[in-house]
C-alpha cells in the first residue's frame, strides 16, 4: 500500500518525519511511502540514514511551501496551493496514495482533506478520534478538535464512526458509546447534549449507554466518548498538561531525600509502565474520520518513533477498510430513519 507523509509538518520537520519514515519502511514490508516536501531538504535528510532495500519503497513528491502553525487553516490551504499538506492530500484524491500522515497544522489538514476529498456518504462533518489511556485499557474520544461548532446530528456520525474504529482497530467486540456531559442522568446537560442524547437513543447501529461525566473518563470509562470539538480539545489538552505536571511533581518530590530516591528505584518498573501508557509516541497519530480517504494526524512535537507509529495506524486503517465499514453503517442508520 502507498502512504503519503507530509515530511514538512511538525516542530521537528523534516528530520523526524524522515527518520520515522525510514523506521516504518524497515518494519512494514508491505508499505510504500511518498515523502512530500522540499526535495532538496528531504534528500539531505535521507543521506543521514544507511542505505538499504527499503529505498526501493520510498519516493519524493516535491512541494515548495509549508503552512505554518500560526496561519489560518482555510486561508493557508487556499493561498499555499503547493504546500506539503495540500500535495499529500491530493495524492489520495488522485489515487496515488491510500492514506496520508501529517504532524503539521491540524486545521489545515482538516480543511484540505474536507475540501479536496469531501466527506463519506452520510457524514456531514469529519472528526478527530483520539485514543486516551486508562488503568486497564484505552478509550476513544471524538471529536478532538476538528469541528468546534458541531450540531447534534454531527455527533451521531461521530458515534457511528468511533464505534466502528473502536471495534475494527482497537478490538472491542461491542464498544459502548456515551456523550460527554455534566451528569450521568438523561436530563442533564445543555440543549445540545440533551438533543444529542435523544438522537442517539433511537440509533440501533451503536451500543449507546447514555451520558458520561468528566470524573468517570479515566476511572470508569466507556469505549467511545462523543462530544463537540471545542469540549474534546479542552479535555485532551487538559489531560496532557495534567499528565506532564504529575510526572514533573513526582520527579521533584522523589529527589528530596535518599529514602525517597531508594523507594523510587524499587518502583522504577511501575513508573516506566505508567509513562509508557501515557506516552503519545506509542499511539502515533489519530485518525480524521469521515473524509473520503485515510488521514492520520500526528502530534506537532512528534519524535521519529511517533511518526513511525502514526504510519502504523494508517496502515492498520487501510487494511481494516475502516471507511467502507463507516459507509455501510451510515447507510443502515439512514435506512432505519426512513
C-alpha positions in Angstrom: 0.0 0.0 0.0 1.1 3.6 -0.6 1.1 6.2 2.2 1.9 9.9 1.7 3.8 11.5 4.5 3.8 15.3 5.0 7.5 15.4 5.6 7.5 19.2 6.3 4.8 19.1 9.0 5.6 19.3 12.7 8.0 21.1 15.1 11.0 18.9 14.1 10.5 18.5 10.3 11.9 17.2 8.1 14.4 15.3 10.4 11.8 13.4 12.5 9.4 12.6 9.7 12.2 11.3 7.5 13.7 9.2 10.4 10.2 7.9 11.2 9.6 7.0 7.6 12.8 5.0 7.3 11.9 3.1 10.5 8.5 2.3 9.2 9.8 1.1 5.9 12.2 -1.3 7.7 9.4 -2.7 9.8 6.4 -2.8 7.4 7.4 -4.5 4.2 4.1 -4.0 2.6 4.2 -0.2 2.9 5.5 2.2 0.2 6.0 5.8 1.3 5.8 9.1 -0.6 7.7 11.9 1.2 6.0 15.2 0.4 8.0 18.4 0.8 11.1 20.3 -0.2 13.0 17.7 -2.4 16.5 19.2 -1.6 16.0 19.2 2.1 14.5 15.7 2.1 17.3 14.2 0.1 19.8 15.8 2.5 18.0 14.2 5.5 17.9 10.8 3.7 21.7 10.9 3.5 21.8 10.6 7.3 20.4 7.1 7.0 22.3 4.0 5.9 21.1 2.6 2.6 19.0 -0.5 2.4 16.3 -2.3 0.4 13.7 0.0 2.0 14.8 2.7 -0.5 13.0 0.9 -3.3 9.7 1.6 -1.5 10.4 5.3 -1.0 9.8 8.2 -3.3 9.6 12.0 -3.1 6.9 14.4 -4.2 8.2 18.0 -4.3 6.2 20.7 -2.5 7.7 24.2 -2.2 5.5 25.6 0.6 4.6 24.8 4.2 1.5 26.0 6.1 2.8 27.5 9.4 1.2 26.7 12.7 0.2 30.3 13.3 -1.6 30.7 9.9 -5.3 30.5 9.4 -6.3 27.0 8.3 -8.6 27.6 5.3 -6.6 30.7 4.2 -3.4 28.7 4.3 -4.9 25.8 2.3 -6.2 28.2 -0.4 -3.2 30.5 -0.5 -0.4 27.9 -0.4 -1.6 25.5 -3.1 1.9 24.0 -3.3 2.1 23.3 0.5 3.1 19.8 1.6 -0.3 19.2 3.2 -2.2 20.1 0.1 0.1 18.0 -2.2 -0.1 15.0 0.2 -3.9 15.1 0.3 -4.0 15.4 -3.5 -2.1 12.2 -3.8 -5.1 10.4 -2.2 -7.6 12.3 -4.4 -5.6 11.2 -7.5 -5.5 7.6 -6.4 -1.7 7.6 -6.0 -1.8 7.0 -2.2 -4.3 5.3 0.1 -3.5 7.3 3.2 -1.8 10.5 4.5 0.1 11.1 7.7 0.9 14.6 8.9 2.3 16.2 12.1 1.6 19.6 10.7 -1.2 22.2 11.1 -4.3 20.3 12.4 -6.8 22.8 11.0 -5.1 22.9 7.6 -5.2 19.1 7.4 -8.9 19.1 8.2 -9.6 21.8 5.8 -7.6 20.4 2.9 -9.0 16.9 3.4 -12.6 18.1 3.7 -12.3 20.4 0.6 -10.3 18.1 -1.6 -11.6 14.6 -0.6 -15.1 15.5 0.6 -16.8 13.6 3.3 -18.1 10.0 3.2 -21.7 9.4 2.3 -23.9 10.1 5.2 -21.3 12.1 7.1 -21.6 15.9 7.2 -18.5 16.8 9.3 -15.3 14.8 10.0 -14.0 14.3 13.5 -10.6 13.6 15.1 -10.7 10.3 17.0 -8.2 10.4 19.9 -7.1 7.4 21.9 -6.7 8.0 25.7 -5.4 5.5 28.2 -6.9 4.2 31.4 -5.6 1.8 34.0 -6.8 -1.3 32.2 -7.3 -0.3 28.6 -7.9 2.7 26.3 -10.9 4.6 25.1 -11.6 6.8 22.0 -12.8 10.4 22.2 -14.3 12.0 19.2 -14.2 14.9 18.2 -10.8 16.0 19.4 -10.9 19.4 17.7 -11.8 19.1 14.0 -15.2 20.8 14.3 -15.8 23.2 17.2 -19.3 24.2 16.1 -21.0 20.8 15.8 -24.7 20.1 15.7 -26.3 17.1 17.4 -26.7 15.2 14.2 -22.9 15.5 13.6 -22.3 13.7 16.9 -24.5 10.9 15.7 -22.0 10.5 12.8 -19.1 10.7 15.3 -20.7 7.9 17.4 -21.0 5.6 14.5 -17.5 6.3 13.2 -16.0 6.0 16.7 -17.8 2.7 17.3 -16.5 1.2 14.1 -13.0 2.4 14.7 -13.1 1.1 18.3 -14.3 -2.3 17.0 -12.0 -2.7 14.0 -8.8 -1.1 15.2 -9.0 -1.3 19.0 -10.6 -4.7 19.0 -13.6 -4.1 21.3 -16.4 -6.6 20.4 -19.3 -4.3 21.2 -18.0 -0.8 22.1 -20.1 1.3 24.5 -20.8 4.8 23.3 -21.5 7.8 25.7 -21.9 11.6 25.4 -19.6 13.8 27.4 -21.9 15.8 29.8 -22.1 17.3 33.3 -24.2 14.5 34.7 -25.0 10.8 34.0 -28.8 11.3 34.0 -30.6 11.7 30.7 -31.9 15.1 31.5 -28.5 16.6 32.5 -26.5 18.9 30.2 -27.4 21.8 27.9 -29.8 21.8 25.0 -27.0 20.5 22.7 -26.2 17.4 24.8 -29.9 16.7 25.5 -30.8 16.8 21.8 -27.8 14.6 21.0 -28.9 12.1 23.7 -32.4 12.0 22.2 -31.0 11.2 18.7 -28.5 8.6 19.9 -31.2 6.9 22.0 -33.1 6.0 18.8 -30.0 4.8 16.9 -29.7 1.0 16.7 -26.4 0.7 14.9 -24.4 1.6 18.0 -24.3 0.5 21.6 -25.4 3.8 23.2 -25.3 3.8 27.1 -26.1 7.5 27.9 -24.0 10.3 29.4 -20.6 10.2 31.0 -19.1 12.8 33.3 -15.6 14.0 33.4 -14.7 12.2 36.6 -15.6 8.9 35.0 -13.5 9.3 31.9 -10.4 7.6 33.3 -11.9 5.8 36.3 -15.0 4.1 34.8 -14.7 4.7 31.1 -16.7 3.5 28.1 -15.1 2.6 24.9 -16.2 5.7 22.9 -16.9 9.2 24.1 -18.6 11.7 21.8 -18.5 15.5 22.1 -18.1 18.6 20.0 -14.5 19.6 19.0 -14.4 22.5 21.5 -15.1 20.3 24.5 -12.9 17.5 23.2 -9.9 19.7 22.6 -10.1 21.2 26.0 -10.3 17.7 27.6 -7.3 16.5 25.6 -5.0 19.4 26.3 -6.0 19.4 30.0 -5.3 15.7 30.2 -1.9 16.1 28.5 -1.0 19.0 30.8 -2.0 17.2 33.9 -0.1 14.0 33.0 3.1 16.1 32.3 2.6 18.1 35.5 2.2 15.0 37.7 5.3 13.3 36.4 7.2 16.6 36.9 5.9 16.9 40.5 6.6 13.3 41.3 10.2 13.6 40.0 10.8 16.6 42.1 9.4 15.1 45.3 11.3 11.8 44.9 14.6 13.6 44.7 14.1 15.4 48.1 15.9 12.8 50.2 17.8 9.5 49.9 14.9 7.4 51.3 12.5 8.6 48.6 15.2 8.0 46.0 15.6 4.4 47.2 11.9 3.9 47.1 11.7 5.4 43.6 14.4 2.9 42.4 12.4 0.0 43.7 9.3 1.2 42.0 11.1 2.1 38.7 9.3 -0.6 36.7 5.9 0.7 37.8 6.8 4.3 36.9 8.1 3.2 33.5 4.9 1.2 32.8 2.7 4.3 33.5 5.0 6.6 31.5 4.7 4.2 28.5 0.9 4.1 28.8 0.7 7.9 28.8 3.4 8.4 26.1 1.9 9.8 22.9 4.8 8.2 21.0 3.2 4.8 21.5 -0.1 5.8 19.9 1.5 7.7 17.0 -1.4 9.6 15.5 -5.2 10.0 15.5 -7.5 9.4 12.5 -9.6 12.1 11.0 -12.7 10.0 10.5 -15.4 10.9 8.0 -13.3 12.1 5.0 -13.1 10.1 1.8 -9.6 8.8 2.5 -7.4 7.7 5.4 -5.9 10.8 7.2 -3.8 10.4 10.3 -2.8 13.4 12.4 0.3 13.1 14.5 1.2 15.4 17.3 3.1 18.5 16.3 6.1 17.6 18.5 6.2 14.0 17.2 9.5 12.1 17.5 10.7 9.7 14.8 9.1 6.9 16.8 5.8 8.7 16.9 5.9 9.2 13.2 6.6 5.5 12.7 3.7 4.6 14.8 1.4 7.1 13.0 2.3 5.3 9.8 1.4 2.0 11.5 -2.0 3.4 12.4 -2.5 4.5 8.8 -1.5 1.0 7.6 -4.0 -0.7 10.0 -6.8 1.6 8.9 -6.2 0.8 5.3 -6.0 -3.0 6.0 -9.2 -3.0 8.1 -11.1 -1.0 5.4 -12.5 1.4 8.1 -14.1 3.9 5.6 -16.0 1.1 3.8 -17.4 -0.1 7.1 -18.4 3.5 8.1 -20.3 3.9 4.8 -22.2 0.6 5.4 -23.1 1.6 8.9 -24.3 5.1 7.9 -26.4 3.6 5.2 -28.1 1.3 7.7 -28.7 4.2 10.0 -30.4 6.3 7.3 -32.5 3.3 6.2 -33.6 2.9 9.8 -34.6 6.6 10.0 -36.8 6.2 6.9 
